[in-house]
C-alpha cells in the first residue's frame, strides 16, 4: 500500500478540484441532470475552498512525489435533533489511484479533524446507486442512517 500525505488545501489546488468534480457525480440517478450535478459539485468544492476557517477545512491527498490526487471537505452540521456533528461534504480521488488507499487516508484525516474539534459523529451523504462508495464507507465503520426517496413526475 502506498503512503499518502494529507495536507490542508490552498488556492493552488483549484485545478485539482475542477478535475475531481465529475467524480462526485458517480451514481447519480438517470433523472438528474449530469452537467448540473457536475457544476454543483464544483461550486461546493470551490465554496469550501474559499470559506475554509476554524469550523471547516479542505484536505488534499498527495502521492509520495507530491502529485495531488484527492480531496475531502469536512465541517460542522447539526443532526435534525439538534446534536452537533461533523459533516464530510465531499470525498473524491482521481480514477488512477482509486482503491489504493488515498481515499482512506483522506477519510482518516477528516475523522481526526472531527475528533480534534470535539464532534461525536461524522455524517455524510452519498448516492444510493454509488455502491462502491457505500461499500467503502461501510468498510470504514459507517452505518446507513437515512434513506431519501424520490419520485420523478
VOPAGU-2260 file (C-alpha; in pm, 1 decimal, decimal comma):
REM VOPAGU-2260
SITE   aa  ch    i         X         Y         Z
SITE  UNK   A    0       0,0       0,0       0,0
SITE  UNK   A    1     133,7     340,1     -98,1
SITE  UNK   A    2     194,0     604,8     166,8
SITE  UNK   A    3     -16,4     917,1     120,9
SITE  UNK   A    4      41,4    1263,7     258,9
SITE  UNK   A    5    -267,9    1465,6     354,1
SITE  UNK   A    6    -246,5    1843,1     385,1
SITE  UNK   A    7    -476,6    2140,7     402,3
SITE  UNK   A    8    -577,2    2276,7      60,8
SITE  UNK   A    9    -456,1    2605,8     -84,2
SITE  UNK   A   10    -581,7    2822,9    -369,2
SITE  UNK   A   11    -330,1    2642,8    -593,4
SITE  UNK   A   12    -545,4    2326,4    -564,4
SITE  UNK   A   13    -830,2    2476,8    -767,2
SITE  UNK   A   14    -736,6    2283,0   -1082,8
SITE  UNK   A   15    -744,9    1953,7    -889,0
SITE  UNK   A   16   -1092,9    2037,8    -759,3
SITE  UNK   A   17   -1205,2    2112,3   -1114,9
SITE  UNK   A   18   -1072,3    1772,2   -1228,7
SITE  UNK   A   19   -1237,1    1588,6    -937,1
SITE  UNK   A   20   -1584,5    1746,4    -958,7
SITE  UNK   A   21   -1708,5    1491,9   -1218,8
SITE  UNK   A   22   -1603,5    1207,6    -985,2
SITE  UNK   A   23   -1859,5    1337,1    -735,6
SITE  UNK   A   24   -2142,7    1261,7    -979,8
SITE  UNK   A   25   -2080,8     885,9    -989,4
SITE  UNK   A   26   -2401,1     700,1    -917,9
SITE  UNK   A   27   -2644,8     985,3    -975,9
SITE  UNK   A   28   -2988,6     871,5   -1089,3
SITE  UNK   A   29   -3073,9     890,7   -1459,4
SITE  UNK   A   30   -3342,9    1153,1   -1396,8
SITE  UNK   A   31   -3089,7    1406,1   -1262,2
SITE  UNK   A   32   -2908,4    1640,8   -1499,7
SITE  UNK   A   33   -2545,8    1519,5   -1502,5
SITE  UNK   A   34   -2398,1    1854,6   -1609,0
SITE  UNK   A   35   -2595,9    2043,1   -1347,0
SITE  UNK   A   36   -2473,3    1795,0   -1085,9
SITE  UNK   A   37   -2111,1    1839,0   -1200,7
SITE  UNK   A   38   -2139,0    2217,2   -1186,2
SITE  UNK   A   39   -2299,7    2198,4    -841,8
SITE  UNK   A   40   -2026,5    1969,6    -708,3
SITE  UNK   A   41   -1762,4    2206,9    -843,4
SITE  UNK   A   42   -1936,5    2502,2    -678,3
SITE  UNK   A   43   -1949,0    2311,5    -347,2
SITE  UNK   A   44   -1575,3    2237,4    -368,6
SITE  UNK   A   45   -1478,8    2592,1    -462,8
SITE  UNK   A   46   -1704,3    2740,7    -194,5
SITE  UNK   A   47   -1549,0    2508,5      63,4
SITE  UNK   A   48   -1201,0    2613,8     -51,1
SITE  UNK   A   49   -1288,4    2984,3     -34,2
SITE  UNK   A   50   -1454,8    2955,7     307,0
SITE  UNK   A   51   -1208,1    2739,7     499,2
SITE  UNK   A   52   -1171,4    2851,7     856,2
SITE  UNK   A   53   -1186,6    2732,0    1213,0
SITE  UNK   A   54   -1508,3    2538,8    1153,3
SITE  UNK   A   55   -1426,8    2368,1     821,1
SITE  UNK   A   56   -1136,1    2260,6     606,5
SITE  UNK   A   57   -1049,8    2111,5     269,7
SITE  UNK   A   58    -795,2    1831,0     271,2
SITE  UNK   A   59    -575,4    1722,1     -18,9
SITE  UNK   A   60    -412,9    1380,1     -57,6
SITE  UNK   A   61     -73,5    1371,3    -227,1
SITE  UNK   A   62     128,6    1080,1    -360,2
SITE  UNK   A   63     489,8    1040,8    -248,8
SITE  UNK   A   64     608,3    1252,2    -542,4
SITE  UNK   A   65     382,8    1542,7    -435,8
SITE  UNK   A   66     115,6    1485,8    -700,4
SITE  UNK   A   67    -225,3    1587,5    -563,9
SITE  UNK   A   68    -472,7    1301,7    -615,5
SITE  UNK   A   69    -772,4    1356,3    -390,5
SITE  UNK   A   70    -988,9    1589,8    -186,2
SITE  UNK   A   71   -1211,2    1572,4     120,2
SITE  UNK   A   72   -1412,6    1851,2     277,1
SITE  UNK   A   73   -1510,9    1845,1     643,3
SITE  UNK   A   74   -1706,5    2090,8     850,5
SITE  UNK   A   75   -1982,0    2103,0    1105,9
SITE  UNK   A   76   -2353,6    2041,9    1087,4
SITE  UNK   A   77   -2642,4    1954,5    1311,9
SITE  UNK   A   78   -2848,4    1639,8    1304,4
SITE  UNK   A   79   -3220,7    1719,1    1280,7
SITE  UNK   A   80   -3235,6    1651,7    1656,3
SITE  UNK   A   81   -3000,8    1945,8    1709,0
SITE  UNK   A   82   -2698,9    1732,9    1805,0
SITE  UNK   A   83   -2371,1    1870,2    1669,3
SITE  UNK   A   84   -2178,2    1652,9    1426,0
SITE  UNK   A   85   -1903,1    1682,2    1169,7
SITE  UNK   A   86   -2012,9    1666,4     806,9
SITE  UNK   A   87   -1798,4    1505,9     538,7
SITE  UNK   A   88   -1914,2    1710,9     242,3
SITE  UNK   A   89   -1720,2    1560,7     -45,2
SITE  UNK   A   90   -1453,4    1294,8     -88,3
SITE  UNK   A   91   -1305,6    1203,9    -426,2
SITE  UNK   A   92    -980,7    1072,4    -567,9
SITE  UNK   A   93    -852,4    1054,3    -923,5
SITE  UNK   A   94    -953,3     737,0   -1103,1
SITE  UNK   A   95    -591,5     620,8   -1139,7
SITE  UNK   A   96    -548,0     592,0    -759,9
SITE  UNK   A   97    -895,7     467,3    -671,5
SITE  UNK   A   98    -871,7     162,3    -446,0
SITE  UNK   A   99    -509,4     232,0    -346,9
SITE  UNK   A  100    -564,2     399,3      -9,4
SITE  UNK   A  101    -577,4     770,8     -90,5
SITE  UNK   A  102    -948,1     788,2      -2,6
SITE  UNK   A  103    -885,8     603,3     323,2
SITE  UNK   A  104    -607,7     849,7     410,4
SITE  UNK   A  105    -839,9    1143,1     342,7
SITE  UNK   A  106   -1117,9     984,2     548,1
SITE  UNK   A  107    -880,7     922,2     840,2
SITE  UNK   A  108    -760,7    1284,7     825,9
SITE  UNK   A  109   -1119,7    1413,5     815,4
SITE  UNK   A  110   -1209,3    1196,3    1115,1
SITE  UNK   A  111    -902,5    1325,5    1301,3
SITE  UNK   A  112   -1016,5    1683,0    1229,8
SITE  UNK   A  113   -1363,0    1595,9    1368,1
SITE  UNK   A  114   -1214,6    1442,9    1684,2
SITE  UNK   A  115    -987,3    1746,2    1736,5
SITE  UNK   A  116   -1295,3    1969,3    1716,1
SITE  UNK   A  117   -1489,7    1758,4    1966,3
SITE  UNK   A  118   -1756,8    1616,7    1738,1
SITE  UNK   A  119   -1913,9    1286,0    1848,0
SITE  UNK   A  120   -2004,5    1177,6    1493,6
SITE  UNK   A  121   -1910,1    1220,7    1129,8
SITE  UNK   A  122   -2207,5    1222,2     892,8
SITE  UNK   A  123   -2207,0    1213,7     513,4
SITE  UNK   A  124   -2432,4    1155,1     216,6
SITE  UNK   A  125   -2360,7     959,0     -99,3
SITE  UNK   A  126   -2571,1     844,8    -392,0
SITE  UNK   A  127   -2779,7     533,4    -335,3
SITE  UNK   A  128   -2651,2     391,0    -664,5
SITE  UNK   A  129   -2287,0     461,8    -576,1
SITE  UNK   A  130   -2231,8     109,8    -447,4
SITE  UNK   A  131   -1853,9     139,4    -442,0
SITE  UNK   A  132   -1868,7     445,1    -214,2
SITE  UNK   A  133   -2127,3     279,2       8,9
SITE  UNK   A  134   -1902,2     -29,0      45,9
SITE  UNK   A  135   -1600,9     196,2     114,0
SITE  UNK   A  136   -1778,8     381,3     394,6
SITE  UNK   A  137   -1922,5      60,2     543,3
SITE  UNK   A  138   -1571,3     -88,3     542,2
SITE  UNK   A  139   -1459,1     212,0     746,7
SITE  UNK   A  140   -1732,2     171,2    1007,6
SITE  UNK   A  141   -2008,3     394,9     871,0
SITE  UNK   A  142   -2371,3     282,7     900,8
SITE  UNK   A  143   -2657,4     396,5     682,9
SITE  UNK   A  144   -2889,7     613,3     888,7
SITE  UNK   A  145   -3143,7     766,9     648,2
SITE  UNK   A  146   -3284,6     671,0     310,7
SITE  UNK   A  147   -3414,9     952,1      87,0
SITE  UNK   A  148   -3678,6     855,7    -169,4
SITE  UNK   A  149   -3753,8    1049,7    -487,2
SITE  UNK   A  150   -4024,8    1000,7    -748,3
SITE  UNK   A  151   -3976,8    1169,4   -1087,5
SITE  UNK   A  152   -4304,1    1316,5   -1211,1
